[in-house]
Amino acid sequence: MVKAANAGGITAIVALLNAHRDSEDVQQFACGALNTVLRSDPGSDADRYAKCLEVKAEACGIAETVIAALNAHRGSEAVQLHGCGALAYMSGGGGVLVSAEVLR
């Protein structure tokens, strides 16, 4: 997963979420993939640092995209579960990558 994050996987997932906002299935699986990539243990400090740099650089866009998915698919338990998991990680579960202002 770290290779995916470092190779632009996070950017690709966000692009997928934005391109298919009306598809509950795409939102569910893309939020799940984002959650997995964000939570993956890179196994080394160098990899962890590289992943965090990418996430921090794009954190506002990621959070806004996930929030849009949550709002568009309020009735989908899976989208809510995976989207909230990703937001929890970004907002403090694994280190604060998104400020509270972005999540309001």
Disulfide bonds with the S-S distance in Angstrom:
none
